[in-house]
Amino acid sequence: MNVIVAEPRRGDGLGRDLLEAIVSHPDLADLEVLTLDCREGLVPFYEDCGFERHEMIAELPDGGEENLVPMRYVGPESDTESA
């Protein structure tokens, strides 16, 4: 899912309000981590909203680590070509 604030409304606090509503939603109260993908230029905005950069590494139950690969599913009805 992509959520984008329309250019004329950027700077009005809508993005910050939306993120606050998401991270404080009761249905997400049990989550340990909430991740998002963003463009490099938006990192400072998300950092100001409490997000932090993270490595794509998972800690394994045996104490090891494994690099993760970001992936996406593009449904058969989509006009988007997979890369």
PLY file of the C-alpha trace (Angstrom):
ply
format ascii 1.0
element vertex 83
property float x
property float y
property float z
element edge 82
property int vertex1
property int vertex2
end_header
0.00 0.00 0.00
1.25 3.47 -0.79
0.11 6.52 1.12
1.06 9.88 -0.30
-0.02 13.34 0.79
-1.00 15.51 -2.19
1.62 18.14 -2.98
-0.57 21.16 -2.14
-1.26 19.71 1.34
2.33 18.79 2.23
3.55 20.71 5.24
0.07 20.79 6.81
0.92 17.96 9.22
-1.31 15.38 7.50
1.51 12.84 7.06
2.56 13.15 10.69
-1.08 12.82 11.83
-1.54 9.75 9.66
1.60 8.06 11.02
0.55 8.84 14.59
-2.87 7.28 13.94
-1.22 4.17 12.50
1.41 3.58 15.20
-1.08 4.23 18.02
-3.90 2.10 16.57
-5.10 -0.51 19.10
-4.95 -3.31 16.51
-1.18 -2.77 16.27
-0.52 -2.58 20.02
1.07 -6.05 20.14
3.52 -5.43 17.29
7.17 -5.31 18.26
8.24 -3.61 15.02
6.46 -1.72 12.26
8.46 -1.23 9.07
8.04 0.93 6.02
9.90 1.59 2.80
10.55 5.16 1.76
12.58 7.21 -0.67
15.95 8.43 0.61
14.77 12.05 0.64
11.98 11.23 3.08
14.21 9.59 5.71
14.48 12.79 7.83
10.68 13.13 7.91
10.20 9.54 9.08
13.03 9.88 11.61
11.24 12.94 13.02
8.14 10.72 13.35
10.05 8.14 15.42
11.18 5.68 12.76
14.83 4.70 12.44
16.94 3.12 9.73
17.53 -0.58 10.17
19.57 -3.26 8.52
17.74 -5.94 6.59
19.03 -8.59 8.97
16.97 -11.05 11.01
18.17 -12.61 14.23
17.69 -16.38 14.10
16.53 -18.53 17.03
19.92 -20.29 17.12
21.65 -16.96 17.72
22.81 -16.39 14.14
21.79 -13.67 11.71
20.55 -13.77 8.16
20.33 -11.01 5.57
16.79 -10.35 4.39
15.73 -9.54 0.84
12.94 -7.00 0.33
10.27 -8.52 -1.91
6.80 -7.68 -3.13
3.83 -9.50 -4.58
2.21 -8.07 -7.69
-1.19 -9.66 -8.23
-2.26 -11.04 -11.60
-4.76 -8.20 -12.04
-2.09 -5.52 -11.67
-0.79 -3.43 -14.56
2.56 -3.08 -12.77
5.43 -5.02 -14.29
7.63 -6.85 -11.83
11.33 -5.99 -11.87
0 1
1 2
2 3
3 4
4 5
5 6
6 7
7 8
8 9
9 10
10 11
11 12
12 13
13 14
14 15
15 16
16 17
17 18
18 19
19 20
20 21
21 22
22 23
23 24
24 25
25 26
26 27
27 28
28 29
29 30
30 31
31 32
32 33
33 34
34 35
35 36
36 37
37 38
38 39
39 40
40 41
41 42
42 43
43 44
44 45
45 46
46 47
47 48
48 49
49 50
50 51
51 52
52 53
53 54
54 55
55 56
56 57
57 58
58 59
59 60
60 61
61 62
62 63
63 64
64 65
65 66
66 67
67 68
68 69
69 70
70 71
71 72
72 73
73 74
74 75
75 76
76 77
77 78
78 79
79 80
80 81
81 82
